[in-house]
């Protein structure tokens, strides 16, 4: 049976509004963080506001 570990990240990056002048910078920051976690084997499972849920197989 597969086993997983889980991680919760609180990322305060608001990309809800493309009208925000800092949208591109914030988008890039989020993309960089998600890529960093992906390289460590973490897979994004869900998002609830600023909480990002990740899992990876042990």
Secondary structure, DSSP 8 states (H G I E B T S, - for coil): ---EEEEEEE-----S-TTSTTHHHHHHHHHHHHHHHHHTT-EEEEEETTEEEEEEE-
